[in-house]
Amino acid sequence: MSSRAAPLGMRFWALIGATFLGFLGIGTVLPRLGPHLRHDLGGSDRTIGFVIGIFSFVALAARFFSGPLADRRGRKIALLTGLMSCAFSGAAYVLPLGIAGAYLGRILQGFGEACLYTGAAAWAVEIAGVHRSGEALGYVSSGIWGGISVGPVVGSWLGSFDYAAFAQVVAALAATILVLRIPEQYAPPEHKGPRKWIPAAMVSPGLAVGFVNVHYPVITGFLILHLARFGNSGPVAFSAYALLILLSRFFLGGLPDRIHPAFTYYGGLVAMGLGLSALTIGPRPALAIGATALLGFGFSFPWSAVATTVLRQIPANERGSTVGVLSAFVDLFVGISSFVAGAVANRFGYSAAFAIAAAALLAAAVAGRFVFTASATGEPIRAAALEDECLLG
């Protein structure tokens, strides 16, 4: 039996289950956080925006901690750190601290998400084998999207924000117990001096995944508002988008392992471009739902294609840092494009925001060329590269 067909084993699926539980807890509090801040704590719209937005900035900064932690102390330590931070986050939400408690909860949640994802992704690749990294990352993403999708449903069903916050604690602790029972075979190497943050060779992969994600705040922020004028298909369209991402990453996540990752990368960009172009014109419901489904399908492939290409070219003891750097680029681009999309939509309308997202895919295509050209020439990409290759350090 080929290694491709070999079962991944209970260790792998326990890890995916723990990832699902961790993100289930994160998703549980989301639908009730805004109303909690407004009605229970008397916060303003500005306060709600700041409390929700601080998550992304903390997660971005934490990527540069979580990667080295996973490489130097082990994937398990990084994952457990993330889960415990999520558990403390849930507890912070219900402490009698008012608005400060909400800020503390989101800060701990952002830090926890960064460590959780970095540890899970690096560990999954370790268990599955780097030759199956696309498949492994696809399953990790499925656990994340599954948890984030189910979490809001659980939070709404529980009926109050305090119960939702308590559920986040329970989910994180359940995942912790599960992770503690998974044996880790990774042996961190002896530390040999400081590591650098962003080597120059990581810029092209980072830009590639960053530009691909420019569309995300446009979809989450403006899809429903945009389609309200064209048949009000926004909620169903968004569900189609999320469902296609979940299904594609679960069932087709291994494609970059079987065919050249460049094919899945550019194929994904084409599908995304078609979907965003259709949405730009303000389509009627049937076309809008189909366009967002196509967008979600295309979005399923670029991340795993780039990450697989990079991870195959680096030593095992640098995979955590690599995942952290790539994820930091995603956080940075999502954060910046959120502000840009808001300003563009306010001045030129929602269609212009979708057009900007489609144009960003052209930049992603250019950046991808450098990623896959380096792969074809066999040039190594190191997450802890030499000083003369570093941009920050």
N, C-alpha and C positions, 0 to 999 in steps of 0.2 A: 504493500500500500504506500502511495506517495505521501510525502509530508504534508502536501496540500490537503489531502483527504483525511489525514489523521485527526481524530477527535482532540479538541483542545483541553478537555479534562475538567475535573471539578474545581481545581484551583482557579482556573481562568473564569469559570462561570460564577464562582463565589465572589471574585473580584468585581465582575460586572454587576452582580446583585448588590454589592456594597456601594458601588458607584450610583446605581439607581436609587438606593435608599438615601444616600447623601443628598442627591439633587431633588429627590422627592421632598425632603424636609425644606430645602431652600425654596422650592416652588410653592409649598403649602402656605407660607405667610404672604406671598406676593399679592393675591387679590384683595386682601383685607388691610394691607399696610396703609394705603392712601386714606381710606375711610377712618382707620384707627387714628392716624395723625390729625385728620380734620375734626372728627366728631368727639373722639375720646380725649385727645390731648390739646385741642384748640389750635392746631397749627394752621398756617396760611398756605396758599398755593406755592409760594416761594419756598417755604420750609419743606413741603412735600417734595418739591423738585430737588432740593439739596440733599435731603435724607436718602432719596432713591438714587441720586447720581453719585453720591460718595462711594457707593459700592464699586463702581467701575474704576475709579482712581486708586482705591486701595488694592483692588485685584491686579491692576496694572503694575503697581509698585511691588506687590508680593510675588509676581512672577520671577523677579530677580533674586528672591530668597528661596522660593520653593524648588527651583531647578537645582541649584547647588546643594540644597538640603537632600534632595532625592539622590543625587550623585555621591555625596560624601557620607551620608548617614544611612541611606537605603530608601527604596521606594516605599516600604512599609511605614517607616517613620514619617515620611512626608504625607502619606495618605492618612495616617492616624492623627497627625497634627491638624490636617484640614477638617477631619470629622469632629475632633474635640472643639475646634474653634467654632464650628457650626452649632455644636451642642451649647456652648457658652453663649453664642449669639441668641439662640432661642430663649435662654434664661434671661439674658439682658433685656429682651423686649418686654418682659412682664415685671421687671423690677420697678419699684416706685420712683423712677428717675425722670419721668416726664419725657420731654423731647430728647434730652440727653441719652436716655435709655434707647430710644429709637436710633440715634446716631451710633451709639455703641454697638447695637445689634447689627446694623448694616456694615460697620467697619469690620467686626468679627466675621460676618458672613462673607464679605469680599475677600478677606485674608484666607478664610477656610476654603472658599471655592477655588482659589489659585492653587493651594497646596493639594486639595482633593484631586483636581483634574491632572496636575502634573504628576503626582504619585501614581494615579490610576493608569494614565497613558503610558508612562515609562515602564511600569510593572507589567502591563498587558503585553507590550511588545517583547518584554523579557520572557514571559511565560510562553507566548505563541511562537517566538523566534522572529528575528528581524526579517526573514524571508516572507513572513506572513504579517508584516507590520500594517499593511493596508487593511487587512481583515480585522486585525486586533483593534486598530483605531476606529474602524467602523462600528464594532460592537460597543466600544467605550462610548462613542457618540450616541449610539442607540440608548444606552443606559442613561446618559445625560438628558437627551430629548424626551425619553420616556418619563423620567422623574419630573422634569420641568412641566411636561404636559399633564401628568396625573396630579401633581402637587396642587395646582389651583382648584381642581375638582374636589380634592380632599379638604382643602382649606375652606371652600364654600360650604361643603357638607357639614363641617364641624360647627359652623354657626357663629363663632366669635373669634376675635383676634387672639385672645389669650389661649384658647384651645389650639389654634393653629400654631402658635409659638411653642406650646408644649409638645405638639406633634413633631415639630422640627427637632426638639431635644430627643424625643423617643426614637425618631428615624436615625439620627446621627449616632445615638448610643447602640442601636441595633446593628448598624453598619460597623461600628467599632468592634463589637463582639464578633461579628463575622470575619472581619479582617484579622483579628488576633488569632484566629484559628487557621489562617492561610500561611503555610510555611514559605519563607522567602529564601531563595538560593543566591541572590545577588550579594556579592562581597565587595563592599566599597573599598577602593584602593587607598593607599596611604596618601594623605594630603601633602602636596608639594607646592606650597606657596599660593598666593592669591590668584583667583581666576578673573578673567576679564568679562565684561558684561556683554558686549555685542561685537563679535568679530565681523570684519568687512564681508566675509564670505556668506554671512547670514542675512545681509541686507536684501539681496534679491529674493530669497525665499520669504522673508518677512514682508516685503512690499507686495509680493504676489498674493499671499493670503490676506494681507491688509486691504488691498484694493477689492478683492473678491467680497469682503464683508462690508463694504461701504453701503450696500443695498439694505443691510439688516435694520438699521434704525429707520430707514424710509418705510420699510414694510411694517415694522411694529408700531411706528408712530403715525403713519399717514394712510395706510392701505384702506382701512375702514372708512376714514373720512373722505378719501378720494372716491371710493366706489359708491358712497352714499348717494351721489348725484346720478349714478348710472345703474340703478336697479337695486342698490343696497345689498350687494352680494359680499360685502367685506368680511363679515364673520365666517361665512362658509368658505370663502376664498382663503382666508388665513388658516383655517383648519386644514384645507387641502395642502397648503404650503408646508405646514408642520408635519402632516401625516406622510407626505412624500419624502421628506427628509428622514423621518424615522424609519420608514420601510426601506428606502434605498440604502441607507447606511447599514441596516441590519442584513439585508439580503444581498446587496451588491458591493459591500465595503471591501471585499477582497479583489475587486477588479484590478486595482493597481499592482497587485501581486502576480496577476496572470497575463496582463498585457502591459506595454510600456506606459508608465504613469503619465507621460505627456499626452497620450491619446485621451485618457480619462479627464485630465486637466482641461484641455482645450475643448473636448466634447461638452464638459460641464459649463464652460464659459459660453459656448454657442447656445446651449439650452437656456442659460440664464439671460443672455442677451435677447433672445426671442421673447421670453416671458416678460422681461422688463419693458421691451419696446411695445408689446401689446398693451401692457398696463398704462403706458404713457398716454395713449390715445383715449383712455377712459372707456373701456369696452363694456358691453352689456354682460349680464350675469354669466351666461354659459362660457363666453370667451374669457371673462375675468377669472373664473374658477379654473379653467384650463390653463391660463397663462401663469397663475400663481402655482399651480401644481407642477408645471414645467419648470418654473423658477426653482421650486424646492428640490425637484429631481436633479437639476443641474448643480445646485449648491451642494449636493451631497458628495461631490467628487473632488473639487480642487484642494481642499485641506488635506485629505488623505494622500492625494497624489504628490503634493509638495512634501508633506511630512515623511512619507515613505522614501522618497528620493533622498532626503537629507539624512534620515536615520540610518540608511544603508551605508553611508559614507563616513560615519563617525564611530569612535570606540564606544563600547557599552557604558563606560563610566561618564559619558558626556550626554547621554540621551535625555536625562532629566533637565539639564540646562538648556538643551536644544528645544524641547517642548515648551519650556518656560519662555524662551525668547520669542518663538513663533507665536505663542499665545499673547505675549505682551504687544506684539505688532497688531494682532487682532483687536485687543482692548483699545490701543491707541487710535486706530482707524475708526472703530465704532464710536468712540467718544468724540473725535473731531467731526466725523461725518454727521453725528447727531446735531451738533450746533449748525453746521453748514446746511443740512437739509432743512432745519427749522427756519433759518434765515431765507433760504431760497424759496421755500414754500410760502412764507409770509409775504415775500415781495412779488413772486412770479406765479404762484399757484402750485398745487400738488403735482401736476404733470411735469413741471420743471424739476422737481425733486427726483422723480422717477427717471427723468432723462439724465440727470447727473449720475445716478446710480448705474445706469446703462453705460455711460461714458467711462466710468471708472473701470469697467471690464476691459476696455482697450488698454489701459495702463497695466492691468493685471496680466494681459496677454504678453505685453512687452517684457514685464518682469519675469514671467514664466519662461520666456526664451532663454534668459541667462541661467535660470535654475536647471533646466534640462540640458542645456549645452554643457554646463559644468559636469553634469552627471555623465554625459556621453564621453567626455574626455577623461573621466576618471579622477578629476581633481578632488582632493579631500576637502570636506567641510567640517571644521572643528568648532565646537561650541565654546571651547576654552583655548582659543588660538593664541599664537604668539603675539607679543606686544605690538609688533609692527603691523599686524593685521587688525588691530582693534580700533573701533571708533570711540568707545567709552571705556574707561578703566581708571 
